[in-house]
């Protein structure tokens, strides 16, 4: 059975999240998207098969660093921080 790795993308900018998803899906990954940290944390808790998180650095509400701290309380998955700022 061929299982594809699941990646969680958390970004409040829908266009960026969609673009990241397009590229990851074209490489054979399964993508789960959330538009804020609270939703992303809930998705991560609900799906133990997520193997990587890509997080926007500047999100409204809970920021990326706070989200990373919450993730690290229970999970050791790799995390990539993404920024659209120049």
N, C-alpha and C positions, 0 to 999 in steps of 0.2 A: 504494500500500500504506500503510495507516494503522498506524503503530507507536506503541504507548503507552509513555510514559516509565516507566522502572523506578526504584523508590525502595527503598533498603536501610534497614530499621528494625532497630536493635540495642537491645534492652531486656531485662533479666533478668526483668522482671515480665510474665508471659505475658498477663495481662488487659489491661495498658496497650498492649502490642504488638498484641494482637488488635483493640483499640478503634481505634488509629491506622490499622491495616490496613483496617478496615471503612470508615472515612471516606475514606481515599485511594482505595480501590477504587471507592467510589461516585462519585468524581470522575474516574474513568477511568484511574487509574494501575495499574501492575503492581507488586506489593509482594513483596520478598524479606525474610524475617525471620531474625534470629539472636538467641540469648539470651545471648551473651557476645561480647566484643571479638575474641577469637582466631577464632571462627567467622565473625564479621562481616568481618574482614580477609580470610579465605580466600574468602568469597563474593564480595567486591569484586574480589579478584585473578582469580577464575575467570570473572567476568561483566563484561566491559568496557563493557557497555551500561547499567550503573547510572549514573543521572544526578544523584542526590541521596542523601545519607545523613542519617538522623535518628538521633541517638545519645543514649541515656540518660546523664546526667552521672554518676550514682552506680551503677557496675556493680562486681560482685565481680571479683577478679583484676585485669586491666588496666583502668584507669579511662578515662573519656572523653577526657581531655586527652592521655594516652599514645596512645590510639587515633588521635586527630587527628594527632599527630606522625607516626605510622607511615603513615597515609593520605597525608599531605603529602610523604612521601619519593618517592612515585610517581604521585600523582593530585591533580588540582586541582578535583575535583567540589565543588559547594556542600555545606556541612554545617550542619545545624540541631541544636543541643544542647537536649535535652528534660529537664525535671525535674518530678517529682511532689511535690517538697518544697515546703512552704508558706513 
